[in-house]
Amino acid sequence: MNDTIELAQGMFKLYHQVSRLVNEAMMDEGVSLARSKFLFLLSCEGPQRSTDIAATLGFAPRTVTEAIDGLERDKLVLREPDPRDRRAKIVSITETGRAVINAALEPKEKVVKAIFDILEEGQKAQLAEILECLSTRTLELQRERDEARFNLPETRAMD
């Protein structure tokens, strides 16, 4: 195995370890890391349609519908008719949802700090630079894939 593959595997492993620890800490406050993504979005961006939530978070519409069903059942979000489109619903965070997400922020931050505070300031700056570089490249590759997928060869009219 080459060094690049090992680095990527190490990054994936770290991501999963951090996610697991953060999720466990947040679950102690009543919200999973996955559910918190919905609540954070609604808290920061305001009420939205399910389709917009799916697009923003990069989830399948069915996944979003199922998550919203659970969040609504737990009184963390509210669905109301969209005044501009009778067929659509607007999803908003409730006060209970805000309280849950606010309570989960402290343990999340505590875990993240406990992990990353082992690094010296110079290492943190270097890591931030590396992450920015990798993120930029990932976005470039995604754009290239999207362009290749949607730029189909022209078809000639049939005679």
C-alpha positions in Angstrom: 0.0 0.0 0.0 1.4 3.4 -0.8 1.7 6.4 1.6 -1.2 8.3 0.0 -3.7 5.5 0.5 -2.5 5.0 4.1 -2.9 8.8 4.8 -6.5 8.7 3.4 -7.3 5.6 5.5 -5.9 7.3 8.5 -8.0 10.4 7.8 -11.2 8.2 7.4 -10.4 6.4 10.6 -9.9 9.6 12.5 -13.1 11.1 11.1 -15.1 8.0 12.3 -13.5 8.1 15.7 -14.2 11.8 16.2 -17.7 11.4 14.9 -18.4 8.5 17.3 -17.1 10.4 20.3 -19.0 13.6 19.4 -22.2 11.6 18.7 -22.0 9.8 22.1 -21.5 13.1 23.9 -24.4 14.7 22.1 -26.6 11.7 22.6 -26.2 12.3 26.4 -28.0 15.5 25.8 -30.7 14.0 23.7 -29.7 14.5 20.1 -27.5 12.5 17.7 -24.9 14.1 15.5 -27.0 13.2 12.5 -30.2 14.8 13.8 -28.3 17.8 15.0 -27.4 18.6 11.3 -31.1 19.2 10.6 -31.6 21.2 13.8 -28.4 23.4 13.2 -29.5 24.1 9.7 -33.0 25.2 10.7 -31.6 27.1 13.7 -29.1 29.1 11.6 -31.0 29.4 8.2 -34.6 29.5 9.4 -37.6 27.6 8.2 -37.1 25.6 5.0 -38.8 23.2 2.6 -37.7 19.5 2.8 -36.3 19.7 -0.7 -34.1 22.6 0.3 -32.9 20.8 3.4 -32.1 17.7 1.2 -30.1 19.9 -1.2 -28.2 21.8 1.4 -27.3 18.7 3.4 -26.7 16.4 0.4 -29.2 13.8 1.5 -31.8 11.9 -0.5 -35.3 13.5 -0.2 -36.7 10.3 1.4 -33.9 10.3 4.1 -34.9 13.9 4.9 -38.6 13.1 5.1 -37.9 10.2 7.5 -35.6 12.3 9.7 -38.2 15.1 9.8 -40.9 12.6 10.7 -38.8 11.6 13.8 -37.9 15.2 14.7 -41.5 16.2 14.5 -42.6 13.2 16.5 -40.1 14.3 19.2 -41.5 17.9 19.0 -38.1 19.3 17.8 -39.4 20.6 14.5 -42.8 21.7 13.2 -44.2 21.3 9.7 -46.6 23.9 8.4 -48.1 24.5 5.0 -46.1 26.6 2.6 -48.1 29.8 2.0 -46.7 30.0 -1.5 -47.3 26.4 -2.5 -50.2 24.3 -1.0 -48.4 21.0 -1.9 -45.3 21.9 0.1 -44.5 22.1 3.8 -42.2 24.4 5.6 -40.1 22.9 8.4 -39.0 25.0 11.3 -37.2 24.3 14.6 -39.3 24.5 17.8 -38.2 26.0 21.1 -37.7 22.4 22.4 -35.5 21.8 19.3 -33.5 24.9 20.1 -33.1 23.9 23.7 -31.9 20.4 22.8 -29.4 21.7 20.2 -28.1 24.3 22.6 -27.6 21.7 25.3 -25.7 19.5 22.9 -23.3 22.2 21.8 -21.3 22.2 25.1 -20.4 18.4 25.1 -19.7 18.5 21.4 -17.2 21.4 21.8 -15.7 19.8 24.9 -15.0 16.5 23.0 -13.6 18.4 20.0 -11.3 20.5 22.2 -10.1 17.5 24.1 -9.1 15.9 20.9 -7.6 18.8 19.0 -6.0 20.7 22.0 -3.2 18.1 22.0 -1.9 20.0 18.9 0.3 23.0 19.3 -0.8 26.2 17.6 1.6 25.8 14.7 0.3 22.2 14.1 -3.3 23.5 14.2 -2.4 26.2 11.6 -0.7 23.6 9.4 -3.6 21.2 9.7 -6.0 24.0 8.8 -3.9 24.7 5.7 -3.8 21.1 4.7 -7.6 20.6 5.2 -8.2 23.7 3.1 -6.0 22.4 0.3 -7.7 19.0 0.3 -11.1 20.5 0.5 -10.4 22.8 -2.5 -9.1 19.8 -4.5 -12.1 17.7 -3.6 -14.5 20.4 -4.8 -12.5 20.7 -8.1 -12.8 17.0 -8.6 -16.6 17.0 -7.8 -17.1 19.8 -10.3 -15.2 17.9 -12.9 -17.3 14.8 -12.3 -20.5 16.8 -12.4 -19.5 18.5 -15.7 -18.6 15.1 -17.2 -21.9 13.6 -16.1 -24.0 16.4 -17.4 -22.1 17.3 -20.6 -23.4 14.4 -22.6 -22.2 14.2 -26.3 -24.5 15.9 -28.7 -26.8 13.6 -30.6 -27.4 14.0 -34.3 -30.9 14.3 -35.6 -32.1 11.1 -37.1 -32.6 11.2 -40.9 
